[in-house]
């Protein structure tokens, strides 16, 4: 009989610990499905180890105590019954009622989970079959799957809290469970909103592209579409900050730090709005200056030159205003900082002669039209034209020049030196031709003039037919003949190469030999 009593006591302990372990497993099974809590499996294993250890020591204690009682000559049956009789009957009534209430609540929770799972699956199917939906099926399934997990876990956590109330557990433990439930709901709903925001933003992006046309304002959407990833990042950060703020508010020890959350959200809003204003300013400047299509090429070049300056000026004003707002968000008076910055700027300007030189040079380049965006220039020392290519951008401090080979050259305006602009009205494609002394010059002149007429008729870049300048040099074994073709700015290299090819083909047809040095 004594062995039966010991076995019953151990079985009861094992049953209780098994029930607790099952409940903890169900909770963690839902928690690890949340991305931010994916590492909770390690905590789950540690809790399981602690429960097993406690169960083992309690079982050993039960065996030890009962063995001691048997050694003392006690009757285990009478001793156990005596202990049970000492427990007030009201306690057993409370335990019985609480157990029945908990069993009923568990049944209701199971039915609610089944019902929620059915309804959410039906809603997911209807959302995927909605013809006007622009989100993909994977995002819809992920959204409803997350929603289902949140509902399931929330029901089980609420059931656990009510069961503890039925068993009249201490108020402190119940309060901690309520805090755990609120934190879980905050995190879960925040992650759900995060997924919902991604679906909504992607859907609006697709719809905007679908319905954009030259007749409505959505025609500008493609130009502003680069803001979509930035919008997503800002919304993600806002959701995370809001989640952290609400979680901090639930923990009394650190609740005083929750006010930082609203300031950080305002900071994110200012950064995003300022970025949007910069993009809108860029778009407005381009639309205002380039909207008129009935402008000359020179006017277009001048406007392309001034656009980057206006955009840079607008960008700096917007970011400066955003900086002032950010200081005010963190309750920092900007006036002393601006005054100190003015003094520092004044002191720095005394030693920044190169910077001032660059700015002044940029001012004169712009307003005296030394060159414009799109011009082909050569700059540097007169002896060494180290800078050559097409002008891509003119800024107050630097000029960007793209070399014909593809390199981007960034030069300070103060170091441009003397400038040769090959793009003012016209330029000559200069080609020198070597001829044998025995060749008939009149025959060569007619070939060159024929090629020049062909270029003028078939290539709009050529403004006038090719002219023969005459003999420029008597070489040791050749005559050097000079030619020039008047072409549009920046087209000289192209026409020079084309002219040489056509001249070589014509010489081959007419059997005119190009002189080559012979070594004796």
PANU-898292 format. One record per residue (C-alpha): x, y, z. Coordinates in steps of 0.1 Angstrom, whole numbers, plus 2048, in hexadecimal, padded with zeros to 3 digits. Layout:
<atoms>
XYZ ...
</atoms>
This chain:
<atoms>
800800800 81D818808 82C8127E6 80A81A7D5 80883B7E8 82B8457DF 82583C7BB 8048507BB 81586F7C9 83186D7AF 818867793 80588679E 82589B79E 82F88E77C 80B89676F 80C8B977B 82F8C076D 8258B074C 8078C774A 81C8E5751 8368DA737 81A8D571D 80C8F7723 82F907721 8358F4700 8159016F1 81D9256FA 8419236EC 8359116CD 8229306C4 83D9486CF 8589396B9 84393F69B 8489656A0 86897068D 8749866AA 8719696C3 87F94E6AC 89B9476C5 88293F6E2 88891A6DC 8A891C6F2 89392B70E 87991070A 8948F570E 8A290672D 87F90873D 8788E3734 8998D9745 8908ED764 86E8DD766 87D8BA762 8978C177D 87C8CF795 8668B078E 883898794 88D8A97B6 8698AA7C1 8648857B9 88587D7CC 8788927E9 85787F7EA 86985D7EA 881869805 86687781C 850858819 86E84281F 87685683F 85185284A 85282D845 87382B858 86283E875 847823875 82B83A867 80E82C853 80F83E832 7EB83A82A 7DF84884C 7F986484A 7EF86E827 7CA86D82F 7D188384E 7E389C839 7C689D820 7AD8A283D 7C18BF84A 7BB8D2829 79B8E682B 77E8D9817 7798FB807 79B8F77F6 7918D77E5 7708E77DB 7839047CC 79B8ED7BA 77F8D87AC 76B8F67A0 78A906791 7938E5780 7718E2771 771907766 794903757 7898E3744 76B8F6736 78091472D 79A8FD71B 77D8EE707 7709106FE 79391C6F4 7988FD6DE 7779046CD 77F9296C8 7A19206B9 7909076A1 776922697 79193D693 7A692667D 78891E667 77E942663 7A194E65B 7A7933642 78793D630 791961631 7B3958623 7A3945606 78B9625FE 7A897B5FF 7BC9665E7 79E9635CF 7969885D0 79B9935AC 7A69B75B5 7C19AB5CD 7E49B55C2 7F79A45DE 8069825D7 7F89625E7 81795C5FD 81397E60E 7EE977614 7F4955622 810962639 7FA97E646 7DD96764F 7F594D65D 804966674 7E197367E 7D694F686 7F494969C 7EE96A6AF 7C99616B5 7D293D6C0 7EE9486D8 7D99646E6 7BC94C6ED 7D39346FF 7E494F714 7C395E71E 7B793B727 7D693673D 7D095774F 7AB94F756 7B592C763 7CE93C77B 7B1953787 79B93478C 7B69247A2 7BA9457B5 7DF9497AD 7F09677BD 7E79897AC 80C9907A5 80F97178F 7EF97977D 7FB99D777 81B98F768 807978751 7F2996746 8119AA73E 81E98C72A 7FD98A717 7FE9B070F 8229AE704 81B9916ED 7FD9A26DE 8119C26D8 82E9AF6C7 8179996B3 7FF9B46A7 81D9CA69F 82D9AE689 80B9A9679 8089CE671 82B9CC663 8209B164A 8009C3643 8139E363B 8299D0622 80B9C1610 7F99E360F 8179F6602 81F9DC5E7 7FA9DC5DD 7F9A025DA 81AA025C7 80B9EA5AD 7EB9FD5AB 7FDA1E5A6 811A10589 7F2A0057A 7DDA2057A 7F8A39572 7F4A4C551 800A6D542 7DFA7D54A 7DFA79570 7F6A8158D 801A5C58F 817A63571 831A6F58A 82FA4F59F 84AA3D58C 862A5A593 859A585B8 858A325BB 87BA315CA 86AA3E5EA 857A1D5EF 874A095FE 87CA26615 857A2961F 858A04628 877A0863E 868A26650 847A13657 85A9F5663 86FA0A67A 850A1C687 83E9FC68E 85C9EE6A1 861A0E6B5 83BA0E6BD 83D9EA6C8 85B9F16DE 84AA0F6EE 82A9FC6F7 83F9DF705 8539F771A 833A07727 8289E4734 8489E074A 8469F8767 86B9F876E 873A0874C 852A18744 861A3B748 876A36728 857A31712 855A57709 873A526F2 85DA3D6DB 848A5A6D0 866A6F6CA 877A556B4 857A506A0 856A7669A 87AA74690 872A59676 855A6E669 86BA8D665 885A79652 86CA6963B 859A89634 879A9C62D 884A80615 862A82603 864AA8601 887AA55F1 87AA8D5D6 85CAA35D0 872AC25CD 889AB05B4 86AAA65A0 85BAC95A1 87BADA595 87FAC2578 85AAC556F 85AAEB570 87AAEF55C 877AD3543 852AD253E 853AEA520 85EAD5502 860AF44EA 882B004F6 8A2B014E3 8BFAE94EA 8D3B054FA 8B6B0E512 8B2AE951B 8D7AE7523 8D5B05539 8B8AF754C 8C9AD5550 8E6AE855F 8D1AFC578 8BBADE583 8D6ACD599 8DEAEE5AA 8B9AF55B2 8B5AD15BE 8D3AD25D4 8C8AF45E3 8A5AE75EA 8B3AC75F9 8CAAD9611 8ADAF061C 896AD3623 8B0ABF636 8BAADE64A 895AE3654 892ABE65C 8B1AC1673 8A0ADE685 881ACA68A 895AAC697 8A6AC26B1 884ACF6BC 876AAB6BF 892AA46D8 88BAC56EA 8ACAD46E0 8ACAFA6D9 8BBAFE6B6 8C4B236BB 8E4B1E6CE 8EFB026B6 8E9B18698 8FCB356A8 919B1E6AF 918B1068C 919B3367E 938B3B692 949B1A688 93FB20664 94EB43665 96FB36674 970B1965B 96AB3063D 98AB43646 99EB23640 988B15624 997B2A607 995B0C5EF 970B085F7 968B2C5F1 97DB2C5D1 969B0E5C5 948B1F5CD 951B3F5BC 95EB2D59D 93EB1959C 92AB3959D 93CB48580 93BB2756C 915B2656F 90DB4A569 926B5154D 91DB3153B 940B24537 931B02531 910AF0536 904ACD53E 90AAB851F 927ACD511 947ABC507 964ACE517 989ACC51E 998ADD53D 9B7ADF551 9D9AEF549 9DEAFC526 9FBAE4521 9E9AC5530 9C4AC152A 9BFAA8546 999AAB547 984AA3529 961A96522 93CA9E524 92FAB4541 916A9F556 90FAB7573 91AAD957F 918AE05A4 922AFE5B9 943AED5C4 94AAD25A9 945AC9585 93FAA5579 94EA9C557 94AA7A546 968A71531 961A6050F 970A4051E 956A40539 969A4D558 957A6756D 96DA84576 963A9A594 977ABA593 976AD75AB 96AAF7599 988B0A5A6 9A0AF1595 98FAF1572 9ABB07564 9A7B13540 988B0452F 983AFA50B 95EAF6502 959AE14E3 933AE44E4 92CB094DD 916B0A4BD 92DAF34A8 94EAE24A7 964AD548B 96DAB1485 991AB447B 9A1A97467 9C4A97458 9CBA8143A 9EDA7542F 9F2A71409 A0EA653F2 A21A803DE A16A6E3BE 9F0A713C5 9DAA883B1 9CDAA23CA 9AFAAC3B5 9A3A883B5 9A7A863DB 995AA83E0 977A9B3CD 976A7B3E2 976A8F402 95CAA73F6 946A8A3EC 949A7B40E 941A9D41E 921AA0409 917A7D414 91CA85439 908AA5436 8EBA93425 8E9A7543C 8F5A8045E 8E2A9C470 901AA1487 913AB0469 90CAD5463 921ADB444 933AC542A 957ABD42F 970AD7424 994AD1419 9ACAEA42B 9C8AE1413 9EBAD3418 9F7AD943B A19AC843A A33AB9422 A3FA9A434 A5DA8442C A48A6B419 A25A7A41A A0FA98415 9F9AA2433 9D6AAE428 9BFAC0441 999ABD441 97DACA457 958AC245B 941AD946E 92CAC4486 916AC94A4 927ACC4C7 934AAC4D5 931A994B4 954A9F4A7 964A7E4B2 947A6A4A3 949A7B481 96FA7A480 96EA54484 953A5146A 965A67452 985A53455 972A3344E 961A4042F 981A4F422 993A2E426 978A1C413 978A363F7 99EA343F4 99CA0E3F1 982A113D5 997A2B3C3 9B7A173C9 9C8A353DA 9E4A293F1 9EAA38414 A0FA3F418 A23A28430 A47A2D43B A5EA1442B A7DA0943E A9CA04428 
</atoms>
